[in-house]
Every structure is written in structure tokens, then in C-alpha cells.
Amino acid sequence: MKEPVDQYDLKRLLRAAQEGLAHAYAPYSGFPVGAAVLTVAGEVFAGCNVENAAYPLGLCAEAAALGSMVSTVGHRRLRAALVLIARPARAWPCGGCRQRLQEFMEAEAMVYAAGFDLGPIGVPFAQLLPRAFGGHDLARPTP
Ligand code: THU
């Protein structure tokens, strides 16, 4: 995962997240979120938050984008993800979504945050979830 995300791919991610955001269903929080993920093979998948009157059942935008990716092309390693909110601010993935991203991201994969009129800024995944729990932990032998 050494390849950096170039401007072209960053734009594709942002466009997909904008499409996701346009579909966001957030009548309860009033906080629409769009997300997009970029696989190492170059595919882009979008998602949006999908809330529910039974609040805890609501789905985060990142979870929707990952669900789309897995159900369309199967498991894939991610090169980047982007979260877009409709306000003049940026928001980073919630704790649960950091763990969801961990499943498909290596330490150097990039996570971007963008907002209304605010371009994306990115950090390596390891900065968002250092010392993450993952499949490697489950694979350790029992004593
Ligand atoms: N939300 C996301 O979609 N992604 C995050 O990483 C943070 C929170 C959604 C969940 C809920 O629909 C709304 O934002 C307010 O929490």
C-alpha cells in the first residue's frame, strides 16, 4: 500500500461522497453524512448514513460504503476513505467506523475528512486507530 492517493483519485472519492451525501437519510439527527471508499484496485464505493426511528439501528455512512464494497466486489483492501459532512466543518469517522475501516485498511491507507466548502485533509489510518484490534489478534495461538 505504498502508492499515495493522487488528485484524480481524491476527486473521485469526493464526488462519490457527494453523491452519498445527497442520499443521506438523517431525519432524526439532521446530520447528513456521505462517505466513499477507494479499493487498491481503483474501485470507488459510496455510502450515506441511514437513520431509523429506533435510533441505535441507524447506519453510519462509512458502514454503508463498506457494505456496498463488500457486497459488490467481495473483500478488498482499501487505499483510502473519505467522510463528507454538509456543514462548514470536518468530522472524522466515529470510533465504531474506525474499527470497521480497520478490517480493510493497513496502517498507511489514508482517511480524509471534508465539509461544505472545505476540501479534504487526510491522515494515515494508523493515526486514527493506533494499536488497533484486528484479525491478527484472533490469529495468535492460544497458549
Ligand atoms: N455518522 C456517520 O455516518 N459517520 C460517522 O463516522 C459519525 C456519525 C452519522 C450517524 C448519525 O446518523 C449521524 O451521523 C449523527 O451521529
Backbone and ligand atoms as CSV (ligand in chain L), in Angstrom:
chain,resi,resn,atom,element,x,y,z
A,1,MET,N,N,0.845,-1.211,0.000
A,1,MET,CA,C,0.000,0.000,0.000
A,1,MET,C,C,0.869,1.245,0.000
A,2,LYS,N,N,1.857,1.263,-0.889
A,2,LYS,CA,C,2.821,2.372,-0.867
A,2,LYS,C,C,2.347,3.544,-1.720
A,3,GLU,N,N,1.440,3.255,-2.679
A,3,GLU,CA,C,1.026,4.326,-3.601
A,3,GLU,C,C,0.233,5.417,-2.896
A,4,PRO,N,N,0.641,6.664,-3.081
A,4,PRO,CA,C,-0.163,7.741,-2.498
A,4,PRO,C,C,-1.456,7.932,-3.291
A,5,VAL,N,N,-2.414,8.592,-2.689
A,5,VAL,CA,C,-3.668,8.877,-3.386
A,5,VAL,C,C,-3.454,10.161,-4.185
A,6,ASP,N,N,-3.578,10.076,-5.503
A,6,ASP,CA,C,-3.332,11.283,-6.303
A,6,ASP,C,C,-4.605,12.138,-6.379
A,7,GLN,N,N,-4.454,13.315,-6.987
A,7,GLN,CA,C,-5.560,14.275,-7.034
A,7,GLN,C,C,-6.767,13.708,-7.781
A,8,TYR,N,N,-6.480,12.904,-8.801
A,8,TYR,CA,C,-7.552,12.312,-9.596
A,8,TYR,C,C,-8.411,11.395,-8.730
A,9,ASP,N,N,-7.753,10.518,-7.982
A,9,ASP,CA,C,-8.499,9.589,-7.127
A,9,ASP,C,C,-9.176,10.307,-5.967
A,10,LEU,N,N,-8.514,11.343,-5.481
A,10,LEU,CA,C,-9.123,12.099,-4.384
A,10,LEU,C,C,-10.420,12.757,-4.862
A,11,LYS,N,N,-10.385,13.243,-6.102
A,11,LYS,CA,C,-11.588,13.868,-6.675
A,11,LYS,C,C,-12.687,12.824,-6.869
A,12,ARG,N,N,-12.315,11.634,-7.321
A,12,ARG,CA,C,-13.310,10.560,-7.487
A,12,ARG,C,C,-13.949,10.220,-6.149
A,13,LEU,N,N,-13.121,10.161,-5.117
A,13,LEU,CA,C,-13.641,9.875,-3.777
A,13,LEU,C,C,-14.607,10.960,-3.323
A,14,LEU,N,N,-14.195,12.204,-3.550
A,14,LEU,CA,C,-15.021,13.326,-3.107
A,14,LEU,C,C,-16.358,13.335,-3.848
A,15,ARG,N,N,-16.321,13.105,-5.158
A,15,ARG,CA,C,-17.570,13.074,-5.944
A,15,ARG,C,C,-18.492,11.979,-5.440
A,16,ALA,N,N,-17.927,10.813,-5.181
A,16,ALA,CA,C,-18.746,9.697,-4.695
A,16,ALA,C,C,-19.338,10.040,-3.333
A,17,ALA,N,N,-18.540,10.653,-2.480
A,17,ALA,CA,C,-19.053,11.031,-1.152
A,17,ALA,C,C,-20.144,12.088,-1.290
A,18,GLN,N,N,-20.014,12.959,-2.279
A,18,GLN,CA,C,-21.063,13.970,-2.513
A,18,GLN,C,C,-22.351,13.303,-2.946
A,19,GLU,N,N,-22.223,12.281,-3.791
A,19,GLU,CA,C,-23.421,11.535,-4.203
A,19,GLU,C,C,-24.043,10.832,-3.002
A,20,GLY,N,N,-23.191,10.243,-2.176
A,20,GLY,CA,C,-23.686,9.609,-0.960
A,20,GLY,C,C,-24.415,10.621,-0.092
A,21,LEU,N,N,-23.780,11.755,0.107
A,21,LEU,CA,C,-24.361,12.792,0.970
A,21,LEU,C,C,-25.741,13.213,0.458
A,22,ALA,N,N,-25.867,13.286,-0.859
A,22,ALA,CA,C,-27.145,13.698,-1.444
A,22,ALA,C,C,-28.261,12.715,-1.107
A,23,HIS,N,N,-27.874,11.467,-0.792
A,23,HIS,CA,C,-28.881,10.444,-0.484
A,23,HIS,C,C,-29.035,10.197,1.008
A,24,ALA,N,N,-28.277,10.914,1.800
A,24,ALA,CA,C,-28.284,10.638,3.241
A,24,ALA,C,C,-29.706,10.714,3.800
A,25,TYR,N,N,-29.999,9.800,4.714
A,25,TYR,CA,C,-31.307,9.774,5.369
A,25,TYR,C,C,-31.054,10.039,6.852
A,26,ALA,N,N,-31.171,11.294,7.222
A,26,ALA,CA,C,-30.819,11.688,8.590
A,26,ALA,C,C,-31.889,12.595,9.196
A,27,PRO,N,N,-33.152,12.131,9.200
A,27,PRO,CA,C,-34.232,12.994,9.683
A,27,PRO,C,C,-34.188,13.218,11.194
A,28,TYR,N,N,-33.495,12.366,11.933
A,28,TYR,CA,C,-33.511,12.465,13.391
A,28,TYR,C,C,-32.366,13.320,13.917
A,29,SER,N,N,-31.191,13.151,13.351
A,29,SER,CA,C,-30.043,13.935,13.826
A,29,SER,C,C,-29.911,15.248,13.054
A,30,GLY,N,N,-30.449,15.288,11.840
A,30,GLY,CA,C,-30.213,16.461,10.998
A,30,GLY,C,C,-28.732,16.599,10.651
A,31,PHE,N,N,-28.037,15.475,10.640
A,31,PHE,CA,C,-26.586,15.473,10.384
A,31,PHE,C,C,-26.284,14.498,9.250
A,32,PRO,N,N,-26.557,14.910,8.008
A,32,PRO,CA,C,-26.296,14.005,6.881
A,32,PRO,C,C,-24.795,13.790,6.685
A,33,VAL,N,N,-24.450,12.566,6.350
A,33,VAL,CA,C,-23.042,12.215,6.119
A,33,VAL,C,C,-22.951,11.418,4.820
A,34,GLY,N,N,-21.927,11.733,4.038
A,34,GLY,CA,C,-21.608,10.935,2.860
A,34,GLY,C,C,-20.225,10.343,3.049
A,35,ALA,N,N,-20.022,9.154,2.525
A,35,ALA,CA,C,-18.697,8.534,2.632
A,35,ALA,C,C,-18.380,7.837,1.326
A,36,ALA,N,N,-17.101,7.651,1.091
A,36,ALA,CA,C,-16.680,6.880,-0.073
A,36,ALA,C,C,-15.395,6.152,0.271
A,37,VAL,N,N,-15.241,4.988,-0.321
A,37,VAL,CA,C,-14.013,4.216,-0.125
A,37,VAL,C,C,-13.398,3.913,-1.485
A,38,LEU,N,N,-12.070,3.843,-1.493
A,38,LEU,CA,C,-11.300,3.563,-2.714
A,38,LEU,C,C,-10.503,2.284,-2.480
A,39,THR,N,N,-10.739,1.264,-3.308
A,39,THR,CA,C,-10.014,-0.004,-3.125
A,39,THR,C,C,-8.630,0.098,-3.764
A,40,VAL,N,N,-7.772,-0.847,-3.420
A,40,VAL,CA,C,-6.433,-0.850,-4.017
A,40,VAL,C,C,-6.520,-1.109,-5.520
A,41,ALA,N,N,-7.628,-1.681,-5.973
A,41,ALA,CA,C,-7.806,-1.918,-7.416
A,41,ALA,C,C,-8.385,-0.694,-8.118
A,42,GLY,N,N,-8.696,0.343,-7.378
A,42,GLY,CA,C,-9.163,1.588,-8.000
A,42,GLY,C,C,-10.667,1.764,-8.037
A,43,GLU,N,N,-11.398,0.801,-7.465
A,43,GLU,CA,C,-12.859,0.954,-7.459
A,43,GLU,C,C,-13.275,1.895,-6.330
A,44,VAL,N,N,-14.357,2.641,-6.591
A,44,VAL,CA,C,-14.865,3.578,-5.584
A,44,VAL,C,C,-16.304,3.203,-5.249
A,45,PHE,N,N,-16.618,3.203,-3.951
A,45,PHE,CA,C,-17.980,2.911,-3.498
A,45,PHE,C,C,-18.431,3.995,-2.542
A,46,ALA,N,N,-19.701,4.369,-2.700
A,46,ALA,CA,C,-20.243,5.450,-1.881
A,46,ALA,C,C,-21.208,4.908,-0.844
A,47,GLY,N,N,-21.455,5.715,0.168
A,47,GLY,CA,C,-22.447,5.370,1.178
A,47,GLY,C,C,-22.961,6.626,1.851
A,48,CYS,N,N,-24.033,6.465,2.594
A,48,CYS,CA,C,-24.570,7.595,3.360
A,48,CYS,C,C,-25.122,7.042,4.665
A,49,ASN,N,N,-25.339,7.936,5.619
A,49,ASN,CA,C,-25.958,7.439,6.848
A,49,ASN,C,C,-27.441,7.176,6.602
A,50,VAL,N,N,-27.924,6.148,7.252
A,50,VAL,CA,C,-29.313,5.716,7.101
A,50,VAL,C,C,-29.882,5.560,8.512
A,51,GLU,N,N,-30.601,6.561,8.964
A,51,GLU,CA,C,-31.093,6.546,10.337
A,51,GLU,C,C,-32.399,5.764,10.449
A,52,ASN,N,N,-32.809,5.568,11.685
A,52,ASN,CA,C,-34.017,4.783,11.937
A,52,ASN,C,C,-34.720,5.360,13.156
A,53,ALA,N,N,-36.052,5.256,13.173
A,53,ALA,CA,C,-36.819,5.756,14.311
A,53,ALA,C,C,-36.392,5.042,15.589
A,54,ALA,N,N,-35.943,3.812,15.474
A,54,ALA,CA,C,-35.307,3.125,16.599
A,54,ALA,C,C,-33.828,3.521,16.522
A,55,TYR,N,N,-33.475,4.599,17.191
A,55,TYR,CA,C,-32.191,5.280,16.969
A,55,TYR,C,C,-30.952,4.393,16.833
A,56,PRO,N,N,-30.750,3.425,17.737
A,56,PRO,CA,C,-29.481,2.664,17.667
A,56,PRO,C,C,-29.333,1.840,16.393
A,57,LEU,N,N,-30.413,1.680,15.677
A,57,LEU,CA,C,-30.335,0.885,14.439
A,57,LEU,C,C,-29.796,1.690,13.269
A,58,GLY,N,N,-29.587,2.972,13.454
A,58,GLY,CA,C,-29.078,3.807,12.362
A,58,GLY,C,C,-27.724,3.316,11.888
A,59,LEU,N,N,-27.477,3.536,10.607
A,59,LEU,CA,C,-26.244,3.071,9.971
A,59,LEU,C,C,-25.374,4.277,9.629
A,60,CYS,N,N,-24.088,4.182,9.921
A,60,CYS,CA,C,-23.159,5.256,9.541
A,60,CYS,C,C,-22.839,5.176,8.048
A,61,ALA,N,N,-22.453,6.310,7.501
A,61,ALA,CA,C,-22.145,6.378,6.072
A,61,ALA,C,C,-20.980,5.457,5.692
A,62,GLU,N,N,-19.979,5.383,6.554
A,62,GLU,CA,C,-18.819,4.529,6.257
A,62,GLU,C,C,-19.252,3.060,6.201
A,63,ALA,N,N,-20.139,2.668,7.124
A,63,ALA,CA,C,-20.610,1.285,7.150
A,63,ALA,C,C,-21.359,0.971,5.860
A,64,ALA,N,N,-22.147,1.944,5.393
A,64,ALA,CA,C,-22.899,1.734,4.151
A,64,ALA,C,C,-21.941,1.589,2.966
A,65,ALA,N,N,-20.900,2.420,2.933
A,65,ALA,CA,C,-19.934,2.352,1.817
A,65,ALA,C,C,-19.189,1.015,1.847
A,66,LEU,N,N,-18.811,0.577,3.031
A,66,LEU,CA,C,-18.110,-0.712,3.134
A,66,LEU,C,C,-19.035,-1.862,2.749
A,67,GLY,N,N,-20.290,-1.755,3.148
A,67,GLY,CA,C,-21.251,-2.793,2.784
A,67,GLY,C,C,-21.417,-2.871,1.277
A,68,SER,N,N,-21.446,-1.715,0.648
A,68,SER,CA,C,-21.563,-1.688,-0.809
A,68,SER,C,C,-20.340,-2.327,-1.456
A,69,MET,N,N,-19.173,-1.989,-0.936
A,69,MET,CA,C,-17.934,-2.550,-1.492
A,69,MET,C,C,-17.914,-4.074,-1.355
A,70,VAL,N,N,-18.175,-4.553,-0.160
A,70,VAL,CA,C,-18.061,-5.996,0.062
A,70,VAL,C,C,-19.125,-6.738,-0.726
A,71,SER,N,N,-20.325,-6.182,-0.777
A,71,SER,CA,C,-21.390,-6.919,-1.461
A,71,SER,C,C,-21.283,-6.819,-2.972
A,72,THR,N,N,-20.482,-5.879,-3.475
A,72,THR,CA,C,-20.316,-5.754,-4.925
A,72,THR,C,C,-19.093,-6.509,-5.436
A,73,VAL,N,N,-17.983,-6.352,-4.761
A,73,VAL,CA,C,-16.754,-6.977,-5.269
A,73,VAL,C,C,-16.101,-7.943,-4.289
A,74,GLY,N,N,-16.758,-8.203,-3.174
A,74,GLY,CA,C,-16.125,-9.073,-2.185
A,74,GLY,C,C,-15.094,-8.300,-1.390
A,75,HIS,N,N,-14.387,-8.984,-0.522
A,75,HIS,CA,C,-13.401,-8.301,0.312
A,75,HIS,C,C,-12.337,-7.664,-0.549
A,76,ARG,N,N,-11.981,-6.455,-0.236
A,76,ARG,CA,C,-10.907,-5.752,-0.947
A,76,ARG,C,C,-10.135,-4.904,0.030
A,77,ARG,N,N,-8.869,-4.775,-0.229
A,77,ARG,CA,C,-8.081,-3.868,0.598
A,77,ARG,C,C,-8.386,-2.436,0.167
A,78,LEU,N,N,-8.402,-1.555,1.133
A,78,LEU,CA,C,-8.691,-0.149,0.859
A,78,LEU,C,C,-7.425,0.684,0.774
A,79,ARG,N,N,-7.451,1.608,-0.170
A,79,ARG,CA,C,-6.354,2.569,-0.272
A,79,ARG,C,C,-6.717,3.843,0.477
A,80,ALA,N,N,-8.013,4.177,0.488
A,80,ALA,CA,C,-8.442,5.426,1.125
A,80,ALA,C,C,-9.930,5.398,1.402
A,81,ALA,N,N,-10.324,6.282,2.313
A,81,ALA,CA,C,-11.743,6.521,2.599
A,81,ALA,C,C,-11.914,8.014,2.818
A,82,LEU,N,N,-13.117,8.492,2.551
A,82,LEU,CA,C,-13.389,9.917,2.745
A,82,LEU,C,C,-14.757,10.094,3.394
A,83,VAL,N,N,-14.819,10.973,4.367
A,83,VAL,CA,C,-16.074,11.288,5.047
A,83,VAL,C,C,-16.400,12.749,4.786
A,84,LEU,N,N,-17.622,12.968,4.330
A,84,LEU,CA,C,-18.045,14.326,3.965
A,84,LEU,C,C,-19.289,14.700,4.751
A,85,ILE,N,N,-19.251,15.882,5.376
A,85,ILE,CA,C,-20.455,16.351,6.068
A,85,ILE,C,C,-20.948,17.633,5.392
A,86,ALA,N,N,-22.192,17.970,5.688
A,86,ALA,CA,C,-22.848,19.062,4.960
A,86,ALA,C,C,-22.663,20.407,5.667
A,87,ARG,N,N,-21.743,20.487,6.602
A,87,ARG,CA,C,-21.522,21.720,7.364
A,87,ARG,C,C,-20.137,22.283,7.062
A,88,PRO,N,N,-19.927,23.550,7.377
A,88,PRO,CA,C,-18.603,24.131,7.139
A,88,PRO,C,C,-17.610,23.695,8.218
A,89,ALA,N,N,-17.424,22.404,8.312
A,89,ALA,CA,C,-16.504,21.818,9.295
A,89,ALA,C,C,-16.159,20.421,8.787
A,90,ARG,N,N,-15.168,19.825,9.396
A,90,ARG,CA,C,-14.848,18.442,9.042
A,90,ARG,C,C,-15.152,17.540,10.233
A,91,ALA,N,N,-15.515,16.285,9.942
A,91,ALA,CA,C,-15.725,15.306,11.022
A,91,ALA,C,C,-14.995,14.025,10.629
A,92,TRP,N,N,-14.346,13.428,11.599
A,92,TRP,CA,C,-13.614,12.176,11.360
A,92,TRP,C,C,-14.507,11.001,11.730
A,93,PRO,N,N,-14.218,9.832,11.189
A,93,PRO,CA,C,-15.079,8.665,11.457
A,93,PRO,C,C,-15.241,8.410,12.957
A,94,CYS,N,N,-16.424,7.993,13.350
A,94,CYS,CA,C,-16.686,7.651,14.751
A,94,CYS,C,C,-15.846,6.421,15.118
A,95,GLY,N,N,-15.776,6.150,16.405
A,95,GLY,CA,C,-14.951,5.033,16.867
A,95,GLY,C,C,-15.332,3.712,16.232
A,96,GLY,N,N,-16.648,3.478,16.144
A,96,GLY,CA,C,-17.099,2.219,15.558
A,96,GLY,C,C,-16.674,2.102,14.104
A,97,CYS,N,N,-16.745,3.201,13.378
A,97,CYS,CA,C,-16.372,3.154,11.960
A,97,CYS,C,C,-14.868,3.052,11.782
A,98,ARG,N,N,-14.100,3.562,12.724
A,98,ARG,CA,C,-12.642,3.345,12.654
A,98,ARG,C,C,-12.369,1.841,12.719
A,99,GLN,N,N,-13.080,1.164,13.594
A,99,GLN,CA,C,-12.891,-0.281,13.688
A,99,GLN,C,C,-13.382,-0.974,12.414
A,100,ARG,N,N,-14.471,-0.488,11.857
A,100,ARG,CA,C,-14.966,-1.087,10.597
A,100,ARG,C,C,-13.941,-0.898,9.483
A,101,LEU,N,N,-13.351,0.280,9.419
A,101,LEU,CA,C,-12.344,0.548,8.386
A,101,LEU,C,C,-11.104,-0.316,8.614
A,102,GLN,N,N,-10.789,-0.549,9.885
A,102,GLN,CA,C,-9.597,-1.336,10.221
A,102,GLN,C,C,-9.600,-2.693,9.527
A,103,GLU,N,N,-10.775,-3.235,9.363
A,103,GLU,CA,C,-10.887,-4.558,8.751
A,103,GLU,C,C,-10.270,-4.578,7.348
A,104,PHE,N,N,-10.288,-3.436,6.676
A,104,PHE,CA,C,-9.881,-3.386,5.268
A,104,PHE,C,C,-8.721,-2.428,5.005
A,105,MET,N,N,-8.207,-1.808,6.034
A,105,MET,CA,C,-7.157,-0.798,5.840
A,105,MET,C,C,-5.873,-1.185,6.543
A,106,GLU,N,N,-4.768,-0.915,5.851
A,106,GLU,CA,C,-3.489,-1.037,6.526
A,106,GLU,C,C,-3.125,0.312,7.122
A,107,ALA,N,N,-2.070,0.294,7.919
A,107,ALA,CA,C,-1.697,1.499,8.680
A,107,ALA,C,C,-1.535,2.729,7.784
A,108,GLU,N,N,-0.998,2.531,6.566
A,108,GLU,CA,C,-0.681,3.683,5.716
A,108,GLU,C,C,-1.843,4.099,4.811
A,109,ALA,N,N,-2.929,3.359,4.803
A,109,ALA,CA,C,-4.092,3.772,3.999
A,109,ALA,C,C,-4.551,5.137,4.507
A,110,MET,N,N,-5.114,5.934,3.624
A,110,MET,CA,C,-5.445,7.316,4.002
A,110,MET,C,C,-6.931,7.479,4.324
A,111,VAL,N,N,-7.211,8.290,5.323
A,111,VAL,CA,C,-8.587,8.646,5.653
A,111,VAL,C,C,-8.698,10.160,5.545
A,112,TYR,N,N,-9.690,10.616,4.766
A,112,TYR,CA,C,-9.883,12.046,4.522
A,112,TYR,C,C,-11.187,12.513,5.155
A,113,ALA,N,N,-11.172,13.768,5.582
A,113,ALA,CA,C,-12.386,14.404,6.080
A,113,ALA,C,C,-12.590,15.681,5.281
A,114,ALA,N,N,-13.852,15.927,4.912
A,114,ALA,CA,C,-14.170,17.132,4.143
A,114,ALA,C,C,-15.529,17.654,4.599
A,115,GLY,N,N,-15.746,18.939,4.341
A,115,GLY,CA,C,-17.009,19.544,4.731
A,115,GLY,C,C,-17.506,20.492,3.656
A,116,PHE,N,N,-18.615,21.137,3.936
A,116,PHE,CA,C,-19.177,22.089,2.989
A,116,PHE,C,C,-18.167,23.209,2.740
A,117,ASP,N,N,-17.738,23.346,1.495
A,117,ASP,CA,C,-16.733,24.355,1.142
A,117,ASP,C,C,-15.385,24.140,1.813
A,118,LEU,N,N,-15.174,22.963,2.337
A,118,LEU,CA,C,-13.886,22.642,2.968
A,118,LEU,C,C,-13.321,21.396,2.304
A,119,GLY,N,N,-12.219,21.557,1.613
A,119,GLY,CA,C,-11.606,20.438,0.908
A,119,GLY,C,C,-11.110,19.373,1.868
A,120,PRO,N,N,-10.819,18.185,1.312
A,120,PRO,CA,C,-10.388,17.083,2.152
A,120,PRO,C,C,-8.993,17.295,2.736
A,121,ILE,N,N,-8.840,16.920,4.004
A,121,ILE,CA,C,-7.497,16.747,4.541
A,121,ILE,C,C,-7.405,15.301,4.998
A,122,GLY,N,N,-6.200,14.749,4.877
A,122,GLY,CA,C,-6.065,13.314,5.117
A,122,GLY,C,C,-5.028,12.968,6.159
A,123,VAL,N,N,-5.256,11.851,6.822
A,123,VAL,CA,C,-4.273,11.308,7.757
A,123,VAL,C,C,-4.172,9.800,7.505
A,124,PRO,N,N,-3.011,9.231,7.777
A,124,PRO,CA,C,-2.901,7.773,7.662
A,124,PRO,C,C,-3.799,7.109,8.696
A,125,PHE,N,N,-4.345,5.975,8.314
A,125,PHE,CA,C,-5.292,5.276,9.185
A,125,PHE,C,C,-4.725,5.047,10.590
A,126,ALA,N,N,-3.446,4.725,10.672
A,126,ALA,CA,C,-2.844,4.409,11.980
A,126,ALA,C,C,-2.974,5.566,12.963
A,127,GLN,N,N,-3.098,6.785,12.431
A,127,GLN,CA,C,-3.258,7.933,13.338
A,127,GLN,C,C,-4.649,7.956,13.964
A,128,LEU,N,N,-5.620,7.396,13.254
A,128,LEU,CA,C,-6.994,7.405,13.769
A,128,LEU,C,C,-7.251,6.260,14.741
A,129,LEU,N,N,-6.564,5.164,14.519
A,129,LEU,CA,C,-6.789,3.999,15.385
A,129,LEU,C,C,-5.465,3.269,15.620
A,130,PRO,N,N,-4.609,3.879,16.445
A,130,PRO,CA,C,-3.333,3.205,16.725
A,130,PRO,C,C,-3.567,1.941,17.548
A,131,ARG,N,N,-2.687,0.989,17.405
A,131,ARG,CA,C,-2.754,-0.277,18.160
A,131,ARG,C,C,-4.121,-0.935,18.020
A,132,ALA,N,N,-4.612,-0.944,16.809
A,132,ALA,CA,C,-5.964,-1.445,16.562
A,132,ALA,C,C,-6.067,-2.943,16.805
A,133,PHE,N,N,-7.217,-3.342,17.240
A,133,PHE,CA,C,-7.545,-4.765,17.323
A,133,PHE,C,C,-7.935,-5.240,15.936
A,134,GLY,N,N,-7.473,-6.412,15.553
A,134,GLY,CA,C,-7.834,-6.913,14.225
A,134,GLY,C,C,-7.686,-8.408,14.113
A,135,GLY,N,N,-7.832,-8.875,12.902
A,135,GLY,CA,C,-7.760,-10.313,12.641
A,135,GLY,C,C,-6.444,-10.914,13.119
A,136,HIS,N,N,-5.378,-10.085,13.106
A,136,HIS,CA,C,-4.075,-10.592,13.548
A,136,HIS,C,C,-4.133,-11.042,15.013
A,137,ASP,N,N,-4.972,-10.363,15.810
A,137,ASP,CA,C,-5.084,-10.755,17.224
A,137,ASP,C,C,-5.756,-12.119,17.359
A,138,LEU,N,N,-6.782,-12.333,16.546
A,138,LEU,CA,C,-7.507,-13.607,16.619
A,138,LEU,C,C,-6.638,-14.759,16.141
A,139,ALA,N,N,-5.681,-14.424,15.269
A,139,ALA,CA,C,-4.862,-15.478,14.666
A,139,ALA,C,C,-3.770,-15.985,15.601
A,140,ARG,N,N,-3.551,-15.269,16.712
A,140,ARG,CA,C,-2.489,-15.708,17.631
A,140,ARG,C,C,-2.859,-17.033,18.296
A,141,PRO,N,N,-1.881,-17.880,18.440
A,141,PRO,CA,C,-2.179,-19.197,19.037
A,141,PRO,C,C,-2.526,-19.062,20.521
A,142,THR,N,N,-3.393,-19.937,20.996
A,142,THR,CA,C,-3.681,-19.966,22.433
A,142,THR,C,C,-2.542,-20.734,23.102
A,143,PRO,N,N,-2.189,-20.324,24.335
A,143,PRO,CA,C,-1.044,-20.978,24.991
A,143,PRO,C,C,-1.378,-22.417,25.379
L,1,THU,N1,N,-22.367,9.340,11.439
L,1,THU,C1,C,-21.782,8.769,10.343
L,1,THU,O1,O,-22.467,8.482,9.348
L,1,THU,N2,N,-20.475,8.524,10.371
L,1,THU,C2,C,-19.643,8.823,11.422
L,1,THU,O2,O,-18.483,8.486,11.384
L,1,THU,C3,C,-20.164,9.609,12.536
L,1,THU,C4,C,-21.646,9.672,12.641
L,1,THU,C5,C,-23.819,9.577,11.430
L,1,THU,C6,C,-24.582,8.715,12.367
L,1,THU,C7,C,-25.829,9.537,12.577
L,1,THU,O3,O,-26.744,9.262,11.522
L,1,THU,C8,C,-25.374,10.969,12.435
L,1,THU,O4,O,-24.091,10.906,11.815
L,1,THU,C9,C,-25.234,11.693,13.756
L,1,THU,O5,O,-24.485,10.976,14.653
